Amino acid sequence: MSIFENTVMIQRKSSYAQLFVKYLLIVLTVIALLASLFLSPILLFPTILLGVGAYFAMFSAETEFEYTYIEGELAIDKIKAKRRRKKVAKIDMEELMIIAPKGSGELNSYYQNKDCKHVDASANEPDHKIYDAVYRHGSSMEILSFEPDQNILDKIRMKYPRKIIM
């Protein structure tokens, strides 16, 4: 058996604000381009700035999360625009307190704790099954919302059966 256990990619749904800004900048770029062609070439500079803004807005709305479970460690990475990768969390299963469905009664005491930092690494889709993982990060505790597949949950449950609540 190899060391590699499981990897899952989740595409995050863009918010309405992100979509609005993206399409607004595209429309403004087209209007500025037409105005610079027909009215004045001086408007070419704002057209270029709007075009650059539209370019960055288009790619900033694309976010994916990658969940990788490798022998007692769950790593969650955020991938922006299919180019930039940032580590969201790296959870050692020895530091894990519990993984349970979001809103589960077992998580109430953690939700009420004001010192817990909440990190959302889910797709923001209402029909997806979201789990919350509570773990120690240094001297503090964090709650991570994510969408693992059944295979990741089964792999974690095989080694740490008391830490997973289905």
N, C-alpha and C positions, 0 to 999 in steps of 0.2 A: 504494500500500500504506500502511495506517495505521501509526501508531507502536505501537498495541496489538498484542501478539503472542499471548499465551495466559494464561488463568487457570484454575486447578484448585482445587476445594474438596474437602477430605478430612475426614470425620467421625471423630473419635477414639473408640475404644471405651472405655466407662467401666470402671474397674477394679472388682474385686469389693468392695474396701473402700469405694469411693464408693457403690456400689449398696447395700451393707449399711447404711451410715450413713443414706442417703436413706430407705430403707424402715423402718429402725428409728425414725427421727424421726417419720415419718408415723404409725406404729403407736402410739408413745408420745403423740403429739398427740391421737389419737382416744381413747386410754385416759384421758388427763388431762381431755379435754373431757367424757367420760361421767362421770368421777369428780366433776368440778366441778358437773355438772348434778344428780347424784343425792346426793352426799355433802355437799359444802361449796362455797359460792361463792368461798372463799378460794383454792381451787385454780385459779381462772380466770387468775391472773397467770402461774403456770408453764405453763398451757396456751398462753397467748399467746406466751411465750418459745419453747416447743417448736414452735409453728406458724411463727414467724419463722425458726427454725433449719431446719425442714423446707423452707420456701420457698427459702432460700439453698442448701441441699444439693441440691435438685432442679435448680436452674439451674447450679450450679457443676460438676455432672457432665457438662454438655453443652459439649464443646470441638470446634471445627473449626479446620482450618488452610487458609489460602489461599496458593497458590503463584502468583505472577505473574511472567512473564518479559517484560520490556520492553527491547528494544534493548540487549543487553549487560549487563543487570542482572536478577538474580533476587531477588525480594522474598518473604519468607515472613512471614505474619501469623498470629497466634493469636487466634481469636474465641471468647470465653467467653459462654455463655448467649445467643448471637445478638445481643449488645448491645455488649460491650466488646471493642475491638480493641487488640492489642498487637503491636508489631513484634518478631519473633523474630530475623530476620536479613535483611540486605540485602547481597547478594554481587555485587560488581563482577566481571565475568568476567575482567578483567585480573588480579585477585587470586586467582582460582580455580586450584587446583593440579590437581585431578582429580575427576571424578564417576564412580563405579563401583558395581556392585551390592554390597550389604552382605555382608561376609565374603570379598570378592574378594582374591586374593593381592596385587594391586597396592596394597592399603591396609594391609598388615601393618606396614610401617615406621611408618605414622601411628598405628596402634592401639597400638604399643609405646611411642610417645612419651608420657611422663607429663605433659608440658606442654600437650598438646592438650585443649582444652575440648570436651566432647561435648554437642550439643544434639539432642534428639529431637523432630521435628515430623512424626511418622508416626502412623498410625491404631492401631497396636498390634494389628493383625490378622495372624495367622500366615500366611495365604494370599496376602497382598499382596506385591508386589515392592518392596522398599525399597532405595533408593540412598543412598550416603554421598557427600557433597560435602566436600572438604577445601579450605579457603581460608585466606588470611591475613587476620587481623582486627587491624589495627594492627601491633604487634610480635609478636603471638602467632598461633598457628594454631588453627583450630576445625574440628571434624568435625560436619556437619549430616546427620542421618538424615531422609530425606523420601521421598515417594511421587509422583514426577512422572509425568505421562502420557507416552505416546510422542510426542505433538506437541511438548511442551516439550523433550524430549530431542533430537528432530530439529531444532528451531530452534537449540538451543545447538550441536549437532553441525555444522550448516551453517556457522556462523561460527567455531567453535573445535573442529575435528575431533579434535585430539590430546588434548583434555581430557576427552573422554567415552569410557568403556569400557563396552561393552554386554555 
